[in-house]
Amino acid sequence: MAAARGHVQDPNDRRLRPIYDYLDNGNNKMAIQQADKLLKKHKDLHCAKVLKAIGLQRTGKQDEAFTLAQEVAALEPTEDNSLQALTILYREMHRPELVTKLYEAAVKKVPSSEEYHSHLFMAYARVGEYKKMQQAGMALYKIVPKNPYYFWSVMSLIMQSISAQDENLSKTMFLPLAERMVEKMVKEEKIEAEAEVELYYMILERLEKYQEALDVVRGKLGEKLTSELQSRENKCMEMYKKLGKWPECNALSRKLLLKNPDDWQFYMIYFDSIFQLIDAAWTPPAEGEHSLEGEVHHSTEQAMAFIEQRITQEANSARPLRGPFLARLELIRRLRHRGCSEEHKLGDPEELMFQYFKQFGDKPCCFTDLKVFIDLLPPTQYTKFINQLLGVIPLSAPAEEKLALPANIKALQQHLCVVQLTRLLGLYHTMDKAQKLGAIQDLMSRYRHGLDFGKSCLKTELQFSDYYCLLAVHLLLDIWLEAGEEPAAWHCLTLLEEGLAHSPSNAQFKLLLIRIYCMLGATYSTTPSGG
């Protein structure tokens, strides 16, 4: 309501202000009383009637509110305060289609109003009337020839193409028309904003005119693509891939990795392109540039050398980036998949993952990083690998404890990573019931110890040791689902409720609780966490 009040320019503003204040403060009954008082003295004060309707709507008297609103709407008001109040009311009634009728009438009465035309366009947008949006946009542009209004109409055509059930109609009518509209502005050199170039690119891409889209991005218009980091380069890369221009893909991704050696998407494109070039037996031209983007790598030797250079560069950094180290593992995986003998030149995957853990094991992302490459390990090495990781974690056993526990958050994160890898490698699945119950007790002891590190956490933050509790619950679920032992399910609930008490915002705890309650048939549980 405050927003609406800011638009009030009517002489009656002073009289209406108390009603606005009551509505803003949630005092709807007083707003209705104040409106009634005002309407006794000023029967033709339409805004007061709408404000009363808003109060009625908010007190549950929807039918009365709707009747009052329609009385005012039937008069086709053109005063801004009444229109704004009706818009708010219809929005609260979830009747956005009535707002379109409101502004259609206002535009007919005041055809030169930029504001009313803008509101009409937005009203159509809310109900998905894309054809009418297009017409409203062009009508607005004729009144006030501003670029945004013209491109509102262009965007409306794109939306018509997206929503069209007939794809042929989309590509033969809506998108070509949108393209012609933008080309007209390009020829007249009226393109001003980055968003306009983005729309042009979107149209060409949807029409599968990839070369034209590439020319736009690489040309003068592409210079406007500045709001997002590497927006221009990303679009070029996308078009190079669509056009199968692998030399350009390779050269551009290599240049971007030299600037930012931690951008994973460019490593993937670099590897994709290099193997595409190898498979096509591509060779650089005898003279001139390799490609539009410069030098091209086209052999596994060049790829290995490039990755090793990035790693050497990072090894000397105070804060090394993860990208190059993971890229080496990715290259090993691809070479192995292709049956290339050169993979051994990059090192032993087990040793490389061990070194990666030593460097980045205290980061929560370490598990998800290594998870992708765990298939490089032979199953016979799983236990050895886990023990190797455990051997480098600084754990200490207090005098009263048998368990070796982490002394700080970094050691806790490292140990959590190893525990998650243990689960991933299936080592818990090989345990018998007694061993699993021992592991559960171990995990919960670590969970409760880890709570000491999160004493200053807010309620909206997760505890550092939450994953211990989750893993313990999953082990209990295994016992329940495999052996049909229902007490394990009730034990799950107690652990999850305990975890939720310390981490009220943990979505995984809540989802597991809901799942287990449903499996037990307690679908109408009244516990706060179960809901």
Wavefront OBJ file of the C-alpha trace (Angstrom):
o trace
v 0.000 0.000 0.000
v 2.908 2.321 0.674
v 3.900 2.038 -2.976
v 0.414 2.995 -4.073
v 0.299 5.919 -1.673
v 3.497 7.262 -3.196
v 1.620 7.724 -6.501
v -1.303 9.630 -4.997
v -1.441 13.125 -6.484
v -5.147 13.711 -5.905
v -6.268 16.716 -3.858
v -7.991 14.244 -1.569
v -4.644 12.735 -0.589
v -4.827 14.276 2.891
v -8.244 12.668 3.486
v -7.110 9.257 2.189
v -3.848 9.165 4.099
v -5.306 7.769 7.401
v -6.887 4.843 5.479
v -3.557 4.049 3.812
v -1.847 4.158 7.203
v -4.358 1.764 8.759
v -3.969 -0.682 5.863
v -0.173 -0.453 5.999
v -0.251 -1.233 9.714
v -2.627 -4.188 9.274
v -5.508 -2.424 11.052
v -8.093 -3.346 8.420
v -11.227 -2.768 10.533
v -10.215 0.815 11.277
v -9.430 1.302 7.574
v -12.985 0.203 6.704
v -14.494 2.524 9.344
v -12.398 5.472 8.155
v -13.392 4.788 4.535
v -17.090 4.677 5.490
v -16.796 8.040 7.272
v -15.131 9.571 4.241
v -17.652 8.130 1.792
v -20.568 9.641 3.767
v -19.118 13.090 3.113
v -17.638 12.397 -0.346
v -19.718 9.784 -2.168
v -17.778 10.189 -5.400
v -14.373 9.496 -3.843
v -13.781 6.255 -5.731
v -10.392 5.554 -4.200
v -11.908 5.449 -0.708
v -14.347 2.804 -1.923
v -11.480 0.676 -3.319
v -9.487 1.087 -0.102
v -12.534 -0.092 1.825
v -12.685 -3.101 -0.532
v -9.053 -3.894 0.280
v -9.882 -3.821 3.986
v -12.864 -6.128 3.396
v -10.729 -8.498 1.326
v -8.161 -8.719 4.100
v -10.823 -9.445 6.720
v -12.204 -12.376 4.720
v -15.206 -10.606 3.162
v -14.202 -11.357 -0.417
v -17.691 -11.115 -1.977
v -18.361 -7.647 -0.544
v -14.890 -6.526 -1.594
v -15.397 -7.771 -5.152
v -18.799 -6.057 -5.461
v -17.341 -2.724 -4.347
v -14.370 -3.088 -6.671
v -16.566 -3.825 -9.673
v -18.698 -0.758 -8.921
v -15.607 1.417 -9.264
v -14.193 -0.543 -12.219
v -17.489 -0.123 -14.111
v -16.939 3.653 -13.981
v -13.631 3.132 -15.896
v -11.562 5.422 -13.642
v -8.508 7.232 -14.990
v -7.216 8.714 -11.741
v -3.947 7.126 -10.780
v -4.738 6.453 -7.100
v -7.922 4.480 -7.901
v -6.158 2.460 -10.595
v -3.254 1.624 -8.306
v -5.560 0.617 -5.450
v -7.649 -1.604 -7.763
v -4.456 -3.221 -9.076
v -3.388 -4.080 -5.524
v -6.861 -5.440 -4.717
v -7.051 -7.624 -7.833
v -3.560 -8.941 -7.142
v -4.608 -9.948 -3.608
v -7.709 -11.591 -5.102
v -5.498 -13.485 -7.558
v -7.449 -11.984 -10.450
v -4.714 -10.406 -12.622
v -6.924 -10.628 -15.732
v -9.132 -7.876 -14.251
v -6.152 -5.499 -14.196
v -5.862 -5.792 -17.992
v -9.511 -4.694 -18.424
v -8.903 -1.820 -16.045
v -6.000 -0.401 -18.053
v -7.573 -1.190 -21.417
v -10.377 1.201 -20.436
v -7.908 3.780 -19.081
v -5.844 3.704 -22.308
v -8.978 4.256 -24.414
v -9.844 7.337 -22.371
v -6.289 8.689 -22.157
v -4.580 7.315 -25.304
v -1.492 9.496 -24.931
v -0.578 8.318 -21.419
v 2.834 6.615 -21.339
v 2.192 5.421 -17.794
v -1.136 3.746 -18.555
v 0.239 2.061 -21.667
v 3.181 0.749 -19.580
v 0.811 -0.605 -16.932
v -1.306 -2.241 -19.635
v 1.757 -3.981 -21.094
v 2.796 -5.280 -17.669
v -0.766 -6.428 -16.958
v -0.725 -8.477 -20.177
v 2.663 -9.887 -19.177
v 1.248 -11.146 -15.863
v -1.460 -13.167 -17.610
v 0.722 -14.337 -20.527
v -1.169 -12.457 -23.252
v 1.889 -12.260 -25.515
v 0.075 -11.142 -28.685
v -1.542 -8.262 -26.804
v 1.830 -7.487 -25.190
v 3.305 -7.085 -28.668
v 0.530 -4.698 -29.704
v 0.754 -2.734 -26.447
v 4.525 -2.420 -26.835
v 4.267 -1.019 -30.361
v 1.444 1.337 -29.346
v 3.641 2.620 -26.545
v 6.618 3.024 -28.897
v 4.496 5.144 -31.268
v 3.563 7.452 -28.400
v 7.024 7.572 -26.827
v 9.724 6.322 -29.269
v 12.099 4.828 -26.691
v 14.154 1.722 -27.434
v 12.973 -0.290 -24.406
v 9.353 -0.075 -25.579
v 10.260 -1.248 -29.087
v 12.141 -4.209 -27.660
v 9.264 -5.019 -25.330
v 7.370 -5.778 -28.516
v 10.294 -7.843 -29.867
v 10.434 -9.845 -26.636
v 6.679 -10.434 -26.882
v 7.245 -12.047 -30.289
v 9.912 -14.308 -28.801
v 7.484 -15.291 -26.041
v 4.863 -16.095 -28.692
v 7.389 -18.324 -30.432
v 8.274 -20.104 -27.175
v 4.628 -20.707 -26.242
v 3.498 -21.663 -29.768
v 2.359 -25.272 -29.967
v 3.352 -25.402 -33.633
v 7.157 -25.223 -33.804
v 6.964 -24.571 -37.545
v 4.858 -21.467 -36.887
v 7.440 -20.326 -34.368
v 10.300 -20.528 -36.864
v 8.435 -19.251 -39.918
v 6.462 -16.353 -38.465
v 7.241 -15.142 -34.927
v 11.038 -15.387 -34.889
v 11.598 -14.070 -38.465
v 9.371 -11.080 -37.650
v 11.342 -10.445 -34.443
v 14.583 -10.728 -36.436
v 13.394 -8.181 -39.037
v 12.348 -5.772 -36.294
v 15.815 -5.904 -34.682
v 17.611 -5.721 -38.047
v 15.712 -2.500 -38.778
v 17.143 -0.973 -35.584
v 20.621 -2.293 -36.416
v 20.563 -0.712 -39.906
v 19.401 2.569 -38.428
v 22.175 2.286 -35.804
v 19.660 2.654 -32.988
v 20.842 -0.256 -30.843
v 21.701 1.245 -27.458
v 21.677 -1.331 -24.668
v 23.274 -4.682 -23.956
v 19.857 -6.279 -23.448
v 18.960 -5.390 -27.047
v 22.034 -7.250 -28.328
v 21.158 -10.173 -26.057
v 17.688 -10.330 -27.624
v 19.140 -10.253 -31.137
v 21.514 -13.090 -30.216
v 18.652 -15.077 -28.675
v 16.555 -14.734 -31.853
v 19.387 -15.838 -34.157
v 20.218 -18.762 -31.896
v 16.597 -19.934 -31.859
v 16.489 -19.639 -35.652
v 19.663 -21.764 -35.732
v 21.479 -18.979 -37.581
v 24.654 -19.727 -35.678
v 27.073 -18.011 -38.043
v 25.016 -14.800 -37.989
v 24.851 -14.969 -34.185
v 28.632 -15.426 -34.060
v 29.123 -12.421 -36.375
v 26.953 -10.300 -34.054
v 28.930 -11.291 -30.952
v 32.327 -10.836 -32.642
v 31.288 -7.574 -34.287
v 30.683 -4.042 -33.065
v 27.412 -4.952 -31.341
v 29.245 -7.566 -29.292
v 31.207 -4.793 -27.595
v 28.052 -3.958 -25.618
v 28.090 -7.386 -23.906
v 29.838 -6.261 -20.741
v 27.588 -6.882 -17.704
v 28.590 -10.532 -17.188
v 32.150 -11.736 -16.893
v 33.281 -13.249 -20.205
v 29.744 -12.939 -21.625
v 31.057 -12.288 -25.111
v 33.572 -15.149 -24.987
v 30.960 -17.585 -23.651
v 28.595 -16.773 -26.501
v 31.400 -17.139 -29.054
v 32.281 -20.492 -27.559
v 28.684 -21.676 -27.762
v 28.445 -20.734 -31.433
v 31.819 -22.301 -32.271
v 30.543 -25.568 -30.757
v 27.244 -25.381 -32.659
v 29.152 -24.744 -35.904
v 31.704 -27.455 -35.204
v 34.546 -24.934 -35.288
v 36.760 -26.997 -32.987
v 40.021 -25.127 -33.731
v 38.380 -21.895 -32.541
v 36.862 -23.677 -29.527
v 40.275 -24.976 -28.558
v 42.141 -21.714 -29.040
v 39.547 -19.627 -27.183
v 39.244 -22.050 -24.247
v 43.049 -22.158 -23.969
v 43.231 -18.336 -23.873
v 40.502 -18.171 -21.235
v 42.243 -20.798 -19.099
v 45.433 -18.749 -19.216
v 43.400 -15.873 -17.724
v 41.484 -18.009 -15.246
v 42.957 -21.485 -14.674
v 40.128 -22.426 -12.301
v 37.194 -22.235 -14.743
v 36.082 -25.835 -15.107
v 33.763 -25.339 -18.099
v 36.704 -24.206 -20.228
v 38.768 -27.258 -19.292
v 35.913 -29.437 -20.526
v 35.673 -27.532 -23.803
v 39.469 -27.595 -24.179
v 39.515 -31.405 -23.817
v 36.418 -31.909 -26.006
v 37.926 -29.822 -28.787
v 41.368 -31.423 -28.638
v 39.984 -34.942 -29.019
v 37.640 -33.790 -31.791
v 40.686 -32.424 -33.633
v 42.673 -35.624 -32.984
v 39.820 -37.765 -34.323
v 39.557 -35.549 -37.418
v 43.374 -35.686 -37.926
v 43.346 -31.877 -38.048
v 46.631 -30.111 -38.814
v 47.351 -26.392 -38.617
v 47.737 -24.428 -41.860
v 51.271 -24.037 -43.184
v 51.009 -20.248 -43.033
v 49.097 -17.711 -40.980
v 47.065 -18.134 -37.820
v 45.848 -21.548 -36.707
v 42.329 -20.171 -36.236
v 40.270 -17.005 -35.734
v 41.185 -17.189 -32.045
v 44.900 -17.909 -32.454
v 47.062 -20.929 -31.599
v 45.423 -24.381 -31.507
v 46.493 -27.447 -29.516
v 45.756 -30.618 -31.462
v 47.653 -33.464 -29.747
v 47.626 -35.276 -26.395
v 51.232 -34.191 -25.837
v 50.214 -30.528 -26.093
v 47.272 -31.120 -23.754
v 49.458 -32.818 -21.148
v 52.098 -30.088 -21.377
v 49.447 -27.369 -21.045
v 47.922 -28.947 -17.917
v 51.332 -29.536 -16.332
v 52.195 -25.868 -16.936
v 49.024 -24.774 -15.154
v 49.843 -27.076 -12.211
v 53.410 -25.788 -11.986
v 52.055 -22.249 -11.944
v 49.606 -23.102 -9.146
v 52.219 -25.006 -7.110
v 54.076 -21.725 -6.603
v 50.906 -19.850 -5.591
v 50.139 -18.857 -2.000
v 46.538 -20.015 -2.529
v 46.594 -22.689 -5.231
v 43.441 -23.215 -7.296
v 41.802 -26.631 -7.582
v 41.042 -26.499 -11.318
v 44.417 -27.552 -12.789
v 44.791 -30.511 -10.390
v 41.308 -31.794 -11.219
v 41.938 -31.178 -14.929
v 44.901 -33.570 -14.764
v 42.636 -36.298 -13.337
v 40.023 -35.536 -16.015
v 42.660 -35.869 -18.753
v 43.813 -39.212 -17.299
v 40.219 -40.443 -17.331
v 39.685 -39.413 -20.941
v 42.981 -40.933 -22.086
v 42.129 -44.179 -20.277
v 38.675 -44.245 -21.847
v 40.279 -43.907 -25.297
v 42.849 -46.567 -24.497
v 45.797 -44.151 -24.796
v 49.013 -45.379 -23.213
v 50.164 -41.790 -22.487
v 48.013 -41.587 -19.345
v 50.852 -42.956 -17.183
v 52.922 -39.859 -18.035
v 50.557 -37.750 -15.926
v 51.042 -39.907 -12.820
v 49.257 -42.564 -10.777
v 45.609 -41.536 -10.113
v 45.685 -42.942 -6.567
v 48.759 -40.903 -5.666
v 47.379 -37.798 -7.402
v 44.094 -38.044 -5.461
v 46.039 -38.575 -2.247
v 48.093 -35.419 -2.937
v 44.901 -33.549 -3.833
v 43.376 -34.567 -0.494
v 46.463 -33.397 1.394
v 46.162 -29.996 -0.294
v 42.400 -29.469 -0.364
v 40.946 -32.039 2.066
v 39.846 -29.381 4.546
v 37.434 -27.870 2.001
v 33.828 -29.158 2.063
v 33.975 -29.505 -1.735
v 36.859 -32.010 -1.642
v 34.511 -35.006 -1.484
v 32.448 -33.918 -4.507
v 35.680 -33.137 -6.391
v 37.169 -36.607 -5.829
v 33.840 -38.410 -6.203
v 33.931 -37.813 -9.960
v 37.278 -39.574 -10.364
v 36.927 -42.403 -7.853
v 36.374 -44.876 -10.706
v 40.046 -44.438 -11.609
v 40.885 -46.543 -8.526
v 40.858 -50.359 -8.774
v 38.475 -51.908 -6.185
v 41.372 -53.802 -4.607
v 42.936 -50.473 -3.611
v 39.884 -48.963 -1.865
v 40.780 -49.907 1.708
v 44.441 -48.986 1.237
v 43.429 -45.590 -0.223
v 41.098 -44.793 2.703
v 43.737 -45.799 5.279
v 46.258 -43.634 3.434
v 43.952 -40.625 3.718
v 43.231 -41.284 7.392
v 46.965 -41.408 8.066
v 47.478 -37.725 7.246
v 44.574 -36.325 9.305
v 45.696 -34.779 12.628
v 43.509 -36.695 15.099
v 44.160 -36.986 18.816
v 42.498 -39.100 21.525
v 41.762 -37.236 24.813
v 42.616 -39.092 28.034
v 38.991 -40.055 28.714
v 38.214 -40.926 25.084
v 39.101 -44.071 23.132
v 38.253 -42.327 19.877
v 40.842 -40.200 18.020
v 39.042 -36.894 17.375
v 39.870 -33.814 15.268
v 41.323 -30.879 17.174
v 39.972 -28.198 14.810
v 37.462 -27.574 12.020
v 39.997 -28.265 9.254
v 40.776 -31.729 10.634
v 37.035 -32.362 11.039
v 36.389 -31.473 7.369
v 39.218 -33.775 6.299
v 37.828 -36.652 8.340
v 34.296 -36.029 7.056
v 35.619 -36.219 3.497
v 37.204 -39.618 4.221
v 34.037 -40.920 5.888
v 31.956 -39.882 2.855
v 34.462 -41.537 0.504
v 34.257 -44.693 2.643
v 30.486 -44.726 2.134
v 30.855 -44.019 -1.599
v 33.358 -46.854 -2.102
v 30.952 -49.312 -0.468
v 33.203 -50.181 2.452
v 30.348 -49.783 4.937
v 28.219 -52.205 2.890
v 30.752 -54.996 3.453
v 30.338 -54.756 7.245
v 28.156 -57.114 9.237
v 25.453 -55.795 11.591
v 27.724 -55.597 14.685
v 30.356 -53.678 12.737
v 27.718 -51.286 11.372
v 26.359 -50.605 14.845
v 29.915 -49.905 16.025
v 30.420 -47.516 13.088
v 27.132 -45.747 13.938
v 28.247 -45.254 17.540
v 31.591 -43.944 16.281
v 29.908 -41.500 13.864
v 27.531 -40.146 16.517
v 30.396 -39.648 18.995
v 32.195 -37.632 16.304
v 28.992 -35.729 15.547
v 28.488 -34.693 19.185
v 32.143 -33.767 19.559
v 31.932 -31.659 16.400
v 29.091 -29.610 17.873
v 31.710 -27.872 20.025
v 33.069 -26.206 16.871
v 29.638 -24.819 15.970
v 28.605 -23.189 19.234
v 28.648 -19.741 17.606
v 26.621 -20.851 14.555
v 23.312 -19.112 13.898
v 20.112 -21.160 13.715
v 20.077 -20.656 9.962
v 23.570 -22.181 9.637
v 24.391 -25.879 9.540
v 26.628 -27.509 12.119
v 30.055 -28.523 10.823
v 29.545 -32.147 11.913
v 26.019 -32.683 10.499
v 27.262 -35.167 7.905
v 28.349 -37.576 10.652
v 24.759 -37.738 11.857
v 23.423 -38.168 8.316
v 25.818 -41.021 7.585
v 24.882 -42.727 10.866
v 21.194 -42.479 9.877
v 21.886 -43.947 6.440
v 23.699 -46.891 8.014
v 20.677 -47.491 10.252
v 18.412 -47.249 7.204
v 20.561 -49.916 5.542
v 20.036 -52.214 8.562
v 16.285 -51.558 8.489
v 15.790 -51.990 4.735
v 18.151 -54.948 4.352
v 17.237 -56.935 7.472
v 13.713 -55.570 8.073
v 14.571 -54.556 11.637
v 12.053 -51.831 12.479
v 13.785 -50.686 15.699
v 16.524 -49.305 13.443
v 13.915 -46.971 11.913
v 12.919 -45.615 15.329
v 16.603 -45.151 16.125
v 16.889 -43.131 12.877
v 14.122 -40.835 14.056
v 15.777 -40.153 17.404
v 19.102 -39.306 15.730
v 17.450 -37.043 13.147
v 15.407 -35.232 15.803
v 18.622 -34.733 17.768
v 20.357 -33.401 14.668
v 17.462 -31.080 13.839
v 17.540 -29.630 17.354
v 21.087 -28.412 16.691
v 20.593 -27.574 12.972
v 16.985 -26.397 12.533
v 17.696 -25.376 8.926
v 19.123 -28.698 7.749
v 16.887 -29.700 4.834
v 18.346 -33.216 4.613
v 17.359 -33.954 8.205
v 13.813 -32.762 7.482
v 13.476 -34.728 4.243
v 14.734 -37.921 5.856
v 12.344 -37.442 8.768
v 9.417 -37.014 6.382
v 10.495 -40.077 4.402
v 10.844 -42.316 7.469
v 7.613 -41.099 9.097
v 5.792 -41.865 5.840
v 7.399 -45.318 5.568
v 6.251 -46.042 9.113
v 2.741 -44.836 8.295
v 2.916 -41.719 10.481
v 1.826 -39.394 7.686
v -0.057 -37.074 10.047
v 2.748 -36.600 12.553
v 2.244 -33.507 14.680
v 5.928 -33.113 15.572
v 7.245 -29.742 14.403
v 10.140 -31.277 12.500
v 8.046 -34.013 10.984
v 5.722 -31.464 9.390
l 1 2 3 4 5 6 7 8 9 10 11 12 13 14 15 16 17 18 19 20 21 22 23 24 25 26 27 28 29 30 31 32 33 34 35 36 37 38 39 40 41 42 43 44 45 46 47 48 49 50 51 52 53 54 55 56 57 58 59 60 61 62 63 64 65 66 67 68 69 70 71 72 73 74 75 76 77 78 79 80 81 82 83 84 85 86 87 88 89 90 91 92 93 94 95 96 97 98 99 100 101 102 103 104 105 106 107 108 109 110 111 112 113 114 115 116 117 118 119 120 121 122 123 124 125 126 127 128 129 130 131 132 133 134 135 136 137 138 139 140 141 142 143 144 145 146 147 148 149 150 151 152 153 154 155 156 157 158 159 160 161 162 163 164 165 166 167 168 169 170 171 172 173 174 175 176 177 178 179 180 181 182 183 184 185 186 187 188 189 190 191 192 193 194 195 196 197 198 199 200 201 202 203 204 205 206 207 208 209 210 211 212 213 214 215 216 217 218 219 220 221 222 223 224 225 226 227 228 229 230 231 232 233 234 235 236 237 238 239 240 241 242 243 244 245 246 247 248 249 250 251 252 253 254 255 256 257 258 259 260 261 262 263 264 265 266 267 268 269 270 271 272 273 274 275 276 277 278 279 280 281 282 283 284 285 286 287 288 289 290 291 292 293 294 295 296 297 298 299 300 301 302 303 304 305 306 307 308 309 310 311 312 313 314 315 316 317 318 319 320 321 322 323 324 325 326 327 328 329 330 331 332 333 334 335 336 337 338 339 340 341 342 343 344 345 346 347 348 349 350 351 352 353 354 355 356 357 358 359 360 361 362 363 364 365 366 367 368 369 370 371 372 373 374 375 376 377 378 379 380 381 382 383 384 385 386 387 388 389 390 391 392 393 394 395 396 397 398 399 400 401 402 403 404 405 406 407 408 409 410 411 412 413 414 415 416 417 418 419 420 421 422 423 424 425 426 427 428 429 430 431 432 433 434 435 436 437 438 439 440 441 442 443 444 445 446 447 448 449 450 451 452 453 454 455 456 457 458 459 460 461 462 463 464 465 466 467 468 469 470 471 472 473 474 475 476 477 478 479 480 481 482 483 484 485 486 487 488 489 490 491 492 493 494 495 496 497 498 499 500 501 502 503 504 505 506 507 508 509 510 511 512 513 514 515 516 517 518 519 520 521 522 523 524 525 526 527 528 529 530 531
